[in-house]
């Protein structure tokens, strides 16, 4: 009979053999061959893939910093779309056509598709064969629906990470839709495989986007619940009332008996306001309970489907509940990130050094990643110290914060959150349990 410990040992051995293969491949470096025009043809490098059964799986890792496939500018039509609520401005670069067309459209994907086909026919008249169309637009309020719509019709679509594009640092720089279509130069640099031009956003499926909604909706409802409770407490404090707890289930029934220190009942307008707040609070509680019940039902019906297995595995760690596990899996751990640095960078748990000449200082967290994951990890790190006191991570934290010469706890908790995220990522991807971490029995 195979126990959990035997399974973890076997998975750890597989993880070790995988990294030995990577280190042995370091001697080979990147394989490149010269094309007729003297350009280096880009081929797959071992750092951009996971080794499974001796083969290189190209879909395992998201490396959106540059294109990993060859770009033939003579047969590929490149298009950039600047999207707004009222109109779309489309710029193109057509093989064999000297001019760079620019067209303003209504926000209509069908009209965009017709425009692309017209441009394809115009390029074909010059004798060029258009092998494909690549299109890009900046990430924004429209999300990813257009990219999925175009991909379903055979058009290669990309979504540009807005903050990855370098902009002028002038105090008052010009900003128009026509200038934004100059992003074509940035897009072409990315297509050629050059780093530093821009980064792309991984386009999720509709199911992946929908799976994030319960956790995000619950977070918004919890914030609204806190706002309503604080509002009621503030209204009562202005009247000198401090013994009433609006979070209790029987608070509406007890409200009528509450009075000010002078023995005067709560003024009628304030009383009506608090009653309406209590009614909204009851509705929010019901909605939060409905989300939590639906999540547990989904996990119970299909425990091995999709990311549900990873959620249940994380929920076995003492100190991590189903809500935190679901948030971490749906937001970050289900993504095919390259390595531990990419995992920490996605959560924004990396530093931002400020170095110039002899000056050396840290400006704090970069905060350029997923803020929802970062907030949840900081809270989880404090909770982890309570429930996993004997773990190696908790001992590492205490050894650096205890005593008069210890570092500030609020500073080191961020470092602990980063280490904890990487440890949980390894637990989900390789099955290696962090040293000293206690797991609940499997259900």
C-alpha positions as CSV (number, residue, x, y, z in Angstrom):
1,X,0.0,0.0,0.0
2,X,1.4,3.4,-1.0
3,X,1.2,6.0,1.7
4,X,1.1,9.8,1.3
5,X,4.7,10.0,2.5
6,X,5.8,7.5,-0.2
7,X,4.0,9.5,-2.8
8,X,5.6,12.8,-1.7
9,X,9.1,11.1,-1.8
10,X,8.4,9.8,-5.3
11,X,7.2,13.3,-6.5
12,X,10.2,14.9,-5.0
13,X,12.5,12.5,-6.7
14,X,10.8,13.3,-10.1
15,X,11.2,17.0,-9.4
16,X,15.0,16.4,-8.6
17,X,15.5,14.4,-11.8
18,X,13.8,17.2,-13.8
19,X,16.1,19.9,-12.5
20,X,19.2,17.6,-13.2
21,X,18.1,17.4,-16.8
22,X,17.9,21.2,-17.0
23,X,21.3,21.7,-15.4
24,X,22.8,19.2,-17.8
25,X,21.2,21.1,-20.7
26,X,22.9,24.3,-19.6
27,X,26.1,23.3,-21.3
28,X,24.2,23.3,-24.6
29,X,22.7,26.7,-24.2
30,X,20.3,28.0,-26.8
31,X,20.4,26.2,-30.1
32,X,20.3,28.6,-33.1
33,X,20.8,28.2,-36.8
34,X,21.4,30.8,-39.4
35,X,18.9,31.6,-42.1
36,X,19.7,32.7,-45.6
37,X,19.4,36.3,-44.8
38,X,21.8,36.0,-41.8
39,X,19.1,36.1,-39.2
40,X,19.2,33.6,-36.3
41,X,16.1,31.4,-36.4
42,X,14.5,31.2,-33.0
43,X,14.0,27.7,-31.7
44,X,12.8,26.4,-28.4
45,X,15.2,26.7,-25.5
46,X,15.2,24.4,-22.5
47,X,14.5,27.2,-20.1
48,X,11.2,27.9,-21.8
49,X,9.7,24.5,-21.5
50,X,9.0,21.8,-18.9
51,X,10.7,18.4,-19.4
52,X,8.1,15.7,-19.4
53,X,9.1,12.1,-20.4
54,X,12.1,13.4,-22.2
55,X,10.2,15.7,-24.5
56,X,9.7,19.5,-24.5
57,X,6.2,20.6,-23.9
58,X,5.8,24.0,-25.5
59,X,2.4,24.8,-23.8
60,X,3.7,24.3,-20.2
61,X,5.1,27.8,-19.5
62,X,3.9,31.3,-20.2
63,X,6.8,33.4,-21.5
64,X,5.1,36.5,-22.7
65,X,8.1,38.8,-22.7
66,X,8.8,38.0,-26.4
67,X,7.5,35.9,-29.2
68,X,8.9,32.4,-29.4
69,X,7.9,31.7,-33.0
70,X,9.5,32.9,-36.2
71,X,7.9,36.1,-37.7
72,X,8.0,36.3,-41.5
73,X,7.3,40.0,-42.2
74,X,7.0,39.4,-45.9
75,X,3.9,37.1,-45.6
76,X,2.3,38.3,-42.3
77,X,0.0,41.2,-41.9
78,X,0.5,43.0,-38.6
79,X,-2.4,45.0,-37.1
80,X,-2.7,47.2,-33.9
81,X,-6.1,48.3,-32.5
82,X,-6.5,51.2,-30.1
83,X,-9.8,50.5,-28.4
84,X,-12.1,53.0,-26.7
85,X,-15.8,53.0,-25.7
86,X,-16.9,55.0,-28.7
87,X,-14.6,53.9,-31.5
88,X,-11.7,51.6,-32.5
89,X,-8.7,53.0,-34.4
90,X,-7.0,50.3,-36.5
91,X,-3.5,50.6,-37.9
92,X,-2.0,48.0,-40.2
93,X,1.3,47.1,-41.9
94,X,0.7,45.2,-45.1
95,X,3.3,43.2,-47.0
96,X,4.0,44.8,-50.4
97,X,2.1,48.0,-49.6
98,X,4.2,51.1,-49.0
99,X,1.5,53.0,-47.1
100,X,0.5,52.1,-43.5
101,X,-3.3,52.2,-43.5
102,X,-5.2,53.8,-40.6
103,X,-9.0,53.3,-40.2
104,X,-11.5,54.4,-37.5
105,X,-14.3,52.0,-36.9
106,X,-17.4,51.6,-34.7
107,X,-16.8,49.1,-31.8
108,X,-17.9,46.1,-33.9
109,X,-15.8,42.9,-34.3
110,X,-17.6,42.0,-37.6
111,X,-16.6,45.4,-39.1
112,X,-13.0,44.8,-37.9
113,X,-13.0,41.4,-39.6
114,X,-14.2,42.9,-42.9
115,X,-11.5,45.5,-42.7
116,X,-8.8,42.9,-42.2
117,X,-10.1,40.9,-45.2
118,X,-10.1,44.0,-47.3
119,X,-6.5,44.7,-46.3
120,X,-5.6,41.1,-47.0
121,X,-7.0,41.4,-50.5
122,X,-5.1,44.7,-51.1
123,X,-1.8,43.0,-50.1
124,X,-2.6,40.1,-52.4
125,X,-3.0,42.4,-55.4
126,X,0.8,43.2,-55.1
127,X,1.6,39.5,-55.6
128,X,2.2,38.7,-52.0
129,X,0.7,35.6,-50.3
130,X,-0.6,36.5,-46.8
131,X,0.1,33.5,-44.7
132,X,-1.6,34.9,-41.5
133,X,-2.7,38.0,-39.6
134,X,-1.3,39.0,-36.2
135,X,-3.3,41.5,-34.2
136,X,-2.6,43.2,-30.9
137,X,-4.4,45.6,-28.6
138,X,-3.8,47.0,-25.1
139,X,-5.3,45.3,-22.1
140,X,-8.2,47.4,-20.7
141,X,-11.9,47.5,-19.8
142,X,-12.8,45.3,-22.8
143,X,-10.9,42.3,-21.4
144,X,-10.1,39.3,-23.6
145,X,-13.4,38.7,-25.4
146,X,-12.1,40.2,-28.7
147,X,-8.9,38.1,-28.6
148,X,-11.0,34.9,-28.1
149,X,-13.4,36.0,-30.9
150,X,-10.6,36.6,-33.3
151,X,-8.7,33.4,-32.4
152,X,-11.9,31.4,-33.1
153,X,-11.7,32.9,-36.7
154,X,-8.1,32.0,-37.4
155,X,-6.6,35.4,-36.5
156,X,-3.6,35.3,-34.1
157,X,-4.5,37.8,-31.4
158,X,-2.4,39.2,-28.6
159,X,-3.2,41.5,-25.6
160,X,-0.4,43.9,-24.7
161,X,0.3,44.5,-21.0
162,X,-0.2,48.3,-20.7
163,X,2.4,49.0,-18.1
164,X,5.1,47.0,-20.0
165,X,5.3,49.6,-22.8
166,X,8.0,52.3,-22.3
167,X,6.6,55.9,-22.5
168,X,8.0,59.4,-22.6
169,X,8.8,60.8,-19.1
170,X,8.0,64.3,-20.1
171,X,5.9,66.3,-17.7
172,X,3.1,66.8,-20.2
173,X,3.4,64.2,-23.0
174,X,0.9,64.1,-25.8
175,X,-1.8,61.3,-25.6
176,X,-4.1,60.6,-28.5
177,X,-5.5,57.4,-30.1
178,X,-3.4,58.2,-33.3
179,X,-0.2,58.3,-31.2
180,X,-1.2,55.1,-29.5
181,X,-1.4,53.3,-32.8
182,X,2.4,54.0,-33.0
183,X,2.6,50.9,-30.8
184,X,3.0,49.0,-34.1
185,X,6.8,49.5,-33.7
186,X,6.6,48.0,-30.2
187,X,4.5,45.1,-31.4
188,X,6.9,44.3,-34.3
189,X,9.8,44.2,-31.9
190,X,8.0,41.7,-29.8
191,X,7.1,39.6,-32.8
192,X,10.8,39.5,-33.8
193,X,11.6,38.0,-30.4
194,X,13.4,41.0,-29.0
195,X,13.2,41.7,-25.3
196,X,12.3,45.0,-23.7
197,X,9.7,46.2,-26.2
198,X,6.6,45.0,-24.4
199,X,5.0,42.0,-22.6
200,X,1.8,40.2,-23.5
201,X,-0.9,39.1,-21.2
202,X,-1.8,35.4,-21.2
203,X,-5.3,35.1,-22.7
204,X,-7.5,33.0,-20.4
205,X,-10.4,30.9,-21.6
206,X,-13.9,32.0,-20.7
207,X,-14.1,29.2,-18.1
208,X,-10.9,30.3,-16.5
209,X,-12.2,33.9,-16.3
210,X,-15.5,32.7,-14.9
211,X,-13.7,30.6,-12.2
212,X,-12.3,33.7,-10.6
213,X,-15.6,35.4,-10.2
214,X,-16.8,33.8,-6.9
215,X,-13.7,34.7,-5.0
216,X,-13.6,38.2,-6.4
217,X,-17.3,38.7,-5.7
218,X,-16.9,37.5,-2.2
219,X,-14.0,39.9,-1.6
220,X,-16.2,42.8,-2.8
221,X,-19.1,41.7,-0.5
222,X,-16.8,41.4,2.5
223,X,-15.5,44.9,1.8
224,X,-19.1,46.2,1.6
225,X,-20.0,44.4,4.8
226,X,-17.1,46.0,6.6
227,X,-18.1,49.5,5.2
228,X,-21.7,49.1,6.4
229,X,-20.7,47.9,9.9
230,X,-18.2,50.8,10.3
231,X,-20.8,53.3,9.1
232,X,-23.3,52.1,11.7
233,X,-20.6,52.2,14.5
234,X,-19.7,55.8,13.5
235,X,-23.4,56.9,13.6
236,X,-23.8,55.4,17.0
237,X,-20.6,56.8,18.3
238,X,-21.7,60.3,17.5
239,X,-24.6,59.7,19.9
240,X,-22.3,58.3,22.6
241,X,-23.6,54.7,22.1
242,X,-20.8,52.2,22.4
243,X,-22.4,49.0,23.7
244,X,-24.4,48.0,20.6
245,X,-22.9,45.4,18.2
246,X,-24.4,45.6,14.7
247,X,-22.7,42.4,13.7
248,X,-25.1,40.3,15.8
249,X,-27.9,38.4,14.1
250,X,-30.4,39.8,16.6
251,X,-29.2,43.4,16.2
252,X,-32.4,44.6,14.5
253,X,-34.5,43.4,17.4
254,X,-32.3,45.0,20.0
255,X,-32.0,48.3,18.2
256,X,-35.3,49.7,19.5
257,X,-34.2,49.4,23.1
258,X,-30.9,51.3,22.5
259,X,-30.7,54.8,23.9
260,X,-28.2,57.6,24.3
261,X,-26.3,58.2,27.6
262,X,-28.8,60.9,28.4
263,X,-31.6,58.3,28.2
264,X,-33.0,59.7,24.9
265,X,-34.0,57.2,22.2
266,X,-32.1,57.3,18.9
267,X,-33.3,60.1,16.7
268,X,-35.8,58.9,14.0
269,X,-33.8,59.6,10.9
270,X,-30.7,58.0,12.3
271,X,-32.8,55.0,13.5
272,X,-34.2,54.6,10.0
273,X,-30.7,54.8,8.5
274,X,-29.3,52.1,10.8
275,X,-32.3,49.9,10.1
276,X,-31.7,50.2,6.3
277,X,-28.0,49.4,6.9
278,X,-29.0,46.3,8.9
279,X,-31.3,45.1,6.1
280,X,-28.5,45.5,3.6
281,X,-26.1,43.7,5.9
282,X,-28.5,40.8,6.1
283,X,-28.6,40.6,2.3
284,X,-24.9,40.7,2.0
285,X,-24.5,37.9,4.6
286,X,-26.9,35.7,2.6
287,X,-25.0,36.3,-0.6
288,X,-21.6,35.5,1.0
289,X,-23.1,32.2,2.4
290,X,-24.5,31.4,-1.0
291,X,-21.1,31.8,-2.6
292,X,-19.4,29.6,0.0
293,X,-22.0,26.9,-0.2
294,X,-21.8,26.8,-4.0
295,X,-18.0,26.5,-3.8
296,X,-18.1,23.6,-1.4
297,X,-20.8,21.9,-3.6
298,X,-18.6,22.3,-6.7
299,X,-15.5,20.9,-4.9
300,X,-17.6,18.0,-3.6
301,X,-19.1,17.1,-6.9
302,X,-15.8,17.1,-8.9
303,X,-12.8,17.0,-6.5
304,X,-10.4,16.0,-9.3
305,X,-11.7,18.3,-12.1
306,X,-9.5,21.1,-13.2
307,X,-8.0,23.2,-10.4
308,X,-10.3,21.6,-7.8
309,X,-7.6,19.1,-6.8
310,X,-5.1,21.9,-6.2
311,X,-7.6,23.7,-4.0
312,X,-8.3,20.7,-1.9
313,X,-4.6,20.0,-1.6
314,X,-3.9,23.5,-0.3
315,X,-6.9,23.4,2.0
316,X,-5.2,20.4,3.8
317,X,-2.4,22.8,5.0
318,X,-3.3,23.7,8.6
319,X,-4.0,27.5,8.6
320,X,-5.3,27.7,5.0
321,X,-9.0,27.6,4.5
322,X,-11.0,26.8,1.3
323,X,-11.5,30.5,0.5
324,X,-7.7,31.3,0.6
325,X,-6.9,28.1,-1.3
326,X,-9.4,28.9,-4.0
327,X,-8.2,32.5,-4.4
328,X,-4.5,31.4,-4.7
329,X,-5.2,28.6,-7.2
330,X,-7.5,30.6,-9.4
331,X,-5.4,33.8,-9.4
332,X,-1.8,32.5,-9.5
333,X,-1.1,28.8,-8.9
334,X,-3.1,27.6,-11.9
335,X,-1.0,29.7,-14.3
336,X,1.9,28.1,-16.0
337,X,4.6,30.4,-14.7
338,X,8.2,29.9,-15.6
339,X,10.0,29.6,-12.3
340,X,9.9,30.9,-8.7
341,X,11.0,34.4,-9.6
342,X,8.1,34.7,-12.1
343,X,5.7,33.5,-9.3
344,X,6.9,36.1,-6.9
345,X,6.9,38.8,-9.6
346,X,3.3,38.0,-10.6
347,X,2.3,38.7,-7.0
348,X,4.3,41.9,-6.8
349,X,6.4,40.5,-3.9
350,X,9.7,41.7,-5.4
351,X,11.8,44.7,-4.4
352,X,12.4,47.9,-6.3
353,X,16.0,48.9,-5.9
354,X,17.1,52.5,-6.4
355,X,20.8,52.5,-7.3
356,X,22.8,55.3,-8.9
357,X,26.6,55.6,-8.4
358,X,27.3,55.0,-4.7
359,X,23.7,55.4,-3.7
360,X,22.0,52.1,-2.7
361,X,18.5,51.9,-1.3
362,X,15.3,50.0,-1.6
363,X,12.0,51.8,-2.4
364,X,9.9,48.9,-1.1
365,X,7.7,46.4,-2.9
366,X,7.3,46.8,-6.6
367,X,3.5,46.3,-6.3
368,X,3.3,45.7,-10.0
369,X,1.6,42.3,-9.8
370,X,-1.8,41.0,-8.7
371,X,-2.8,43.1,-5.7
372,X,-5.5,40.6,-4.6
373,X,-2.9,37.8,-4.3
374,X,-0.5,40.2,-2.5
375,X,-3.0,41.2,0.1
376,X,-4.1,37.6,0.7
377,X,-0.5,36.4,1.1
378,X,0.4,39.1,3.7
379,X,-2.7,38.0,5.7
380,X,-1.9,34.3,5.2
381,X,1.8,34.9,6.3
382,X,0.6,36.2,9.7
383,X,-1.8,33.3,10.1
384,X,0.9,30.8,9.0
385,X,3.0,31.9,12.0
386,X,0.2,31.0,14.3
387,X,-0.8,27.6,12.9
388,X,2.6,26.4,11.6
389,X,5.0,27.4,14.5
390,X,7.3,24.4,14.0
391,X,7.7,24.7,10.2
392,X,11.0,25.7,8.7
393,X,9.5,28.9,7.3
394,X,8.2,30.1,10.7
395,X,11.6,29.3,12.3
396,X,13.3,31.2,9.6
397,X,11.1,34.2,10.3
398,X,11.6,34.1,14.1
399,X,15.4,33.7,13.8
400,X,15.6,37.0,11.9
401,X,13.1,39.1,14.0
402,X,13.9,38.0,17.5
403,X,16.2,40.0,19.8
404,X,17.2,43.7,19.7
405,X,19.2,43.3,16.5
406,X,16.3,41.6,14.7
407,X,14.7,43.1,11.6
408,X,11.3,44.7,11.6
409,X,8.5,42.2,11.7
410,X,6.5,44.1,9.2
411,X,9.4,44.1,6.7
412,X,10.2,40.4,7.2
413,X,6.5,39.3,6.9
414,X,6.7,40.3,3.2
415,X,9.8,38.1,2.8
416,X,7.9,35.3,4.5
417,X,4.9,35.8,2.2
418,X,7.2,35.5,-0.8
419,X,8.8,32.3,0.5
420,X,5.4,30.9,1.4
421,X,4.0,31.6,-2.1
422,X,6.9,29.8,-3.7
423,X,6.5,26.9,-1.2
424,X,2.8,26.5,-2.0
425,X,3.6,26.8,-5.7
426,X,6.0,23.8,-5.4
427,X,3.4,21.9,-3.4
428,X,0.8,22.3,-6.1
429,X,3.1,21.7,-9.1
430,X,5.4,19.0,-7.7
431,X,3.7,17.7,-4.6
432,X,6.7,18.6,-2.3
433,X,5.4,19.4,1.1
434,X,7.3,22.4,2.8
435,X,9.6,21.2,5.6
436,X,7.7,21.0,8.9
437,X,4.3,22.0,7.5
438,X,1.5,20.0,9.0
439,X,-1.3,18.7,6.7
440,X,-4.8,17.7,7.6
441,X,-5.8,14.1,6.9
442,X,-7.1,13.6,3.4
443,X,-10.9,13.4,3.2
